[in-house]
Amino acid sequence: MAEQQPERGVDLDQSQFCCSVCLDLLKEPVTVPCGHSYCKSCIECCWDEVKKKGKYSCPQCRETFSPRPVLRRNNMLAEVVEMIKRTGTQLASPAAACAGPADVACDFCRGTSKNKATMSCLTCLASYCPVHLKPHHSVPVLKKHQLVSATIPLQEKMCTKHNKLMEVYCRTDKKCICYLCVLDEHKGHGTVSAAAERAEEQKQLIVSQKKVQERFQKREKELNELLQAVKDLKNCTQPAVKSCDKIFDELISSLKKRRTLVKQLIKAQEQTAVAQADELQLQLEEEITNLKKNDTELEQLSQTDDHIHFIQTFKSLSTSCETPDRPPGPVVYPQRPTFKPVTDCMSALRGDIESLLKDKWPMISATVSTIVVPPVPKTREEFLRYCRPLTLDQNSVSQYFSISEQCRLVTSNYCYSSYSYSCTSSQIIMQVLCKEGLSGRCYWEVSLNGNPWSVAVSYKDSSSTNASEFGNDNKSWSLNCSTYTFRHNSLNKTVPGPKSSKIGVYLDYKAGTLSFYSISGTMTLLHKEHTTFTQPLYPGLGLKHDRSQTSSGYYAELIKLW
């Protein structure tokens, strides 16, 4: 008989037969419906932890299953694992990745280059790479230790004061602490375990995640509608452009025909006049020739000595001289060649056409604008789409104002003193403008402390930034937030609405609308102004009160919405 060859180990990669949960060789391998395999005890342990939620997922691909799948033994994989154990096959250790700057390094790797830790032990207070983690899966005592994914260094989970693991959450101070902190500086505070707080916040996370998903779906739907609207717009724009081109081509063609006709009329008049002049020219030239001939004959007759010949010849010559070659009367010359009345008529026609275009163009432009203009926002969420960052301009600030470093908060530092002013004016006006000029759709909100504040917009060259109050000219628009009075061009208008310390302003520059809203849970329209803006608008804040009062500490803030 041939000598039996000894079994050779199979050169396999250990990761193919390791459980992705415990990172060890599969024990009682089972396969979940998605096709991934685990140790039976590992996957059951994972699913037992989420039993209350009723959703079970694959730890690798995250595919969810409902109800909980029935686990069945993977016979083929189990036989391969048993063969590996029986033949003593040496498996290559899983490749350990080197720890990068953002990774948690293994505490047991030696040398300067350490492997990336995959798990941290909360009992040992150490992090391990897959190689050094093996004892925690094989040693019975270590199996009882609590392992978590090594996402952050353990030092960040340790109490800096007691060097203990932070396992307690203080709801009073809203921070994680260790159990010794509960007996020390957090004594008497509302404390719970970190797991309990996690469970509570997990519920909030689910709610937040649901809101995010709902907003995501809503935004995705809006995006699809927007893309479809753009597509529809492009589809209808091209035919409209072609139609307009056709109309203008027809107008141009009609004008060209009229131009040709006017040229023909002028040329016809020219030809008629020239023909008449040519005929008259021939008559005149012929008559001049005859007159020259008669003149010569008369000159010769005057020189004769024969009296009888003179008398007889003169009578016939005088008769021929008196008979005209053309009808009697003065010569009718063609009129002086001027076509000024024609050009005047053409100029008048041009003026009429331009006037018609001027009159009709606003209607055409407005009609086009109404087709592509986006809808007016209705909810605060829709208004916030048009918010943009605003900053206060240090160069336009009143001497009684101070501005924060972020240039969003302005505070009054005016203190009354009976010796400070010799001015007879009973009121003092303090104002400031923003740096940004607005010329589109924009929304911003202002938080106010102190009654005399006003919220305004103004042109850059308005006198309101110096001595005059916002709304005292035709270049600024202002809402007094204490009396709810809208002011423009020195005209006041009282507007109704609920009092609020927060005011929202919405500008639609092209549509020529400026709206003020009271914000207190809901948005209430206070006033909507319709006009035509000719320059960029700069948001402004104003403060006006009696000189006999102190306004120090009053502040207004441009709320950060972005």
Secondary structure, DSSP 8 states (H G I E B T S, - for coil): ------------BGGGGB-TTT-SB-SSEEE-TTS-EEEHHHHHHHHHHTTTTT-EE-TTT--EESS-----B-HHHHHHHHHHHHHT---B-----B--TTS-B-SS--SSS-BB--EEETTTTEEE-HHHHTHHHHSHHHHTS-EEE--S-GGGGB-TTT--B--EEETTTTEEE-HHHHHTTTTTS-EEEHHHHHHHHHHHHHHHHHHHHHHHHHHHHHHHHHHHHHHHHHHHHHHHHHHHHHHHHHHHHHHHHHHHHHHHHHHHHHHHHHHHHHHHHHHHHHHHHHHHHHHHHHHHHTT---HHHHHHHHHHHHHHHHS-SS-SS----------HHHHHHHHHHHHHHHHHHHHHHHHHHHHHHHHH------SHHHHGGGB----B-GGG--TTEEE-TTS-EEEE-----TTS-----SEEEEEEEBS--B-SEEEEEEEEESTTEEEEEE-TT-GGGTTS-TTSSTTEEEEETTTTEEEETTEEEE------SEEEEEEETTTTEEEEEEESSSEEEEEEEE----S-BEEEEEEEEETTS--TT-EEEE----
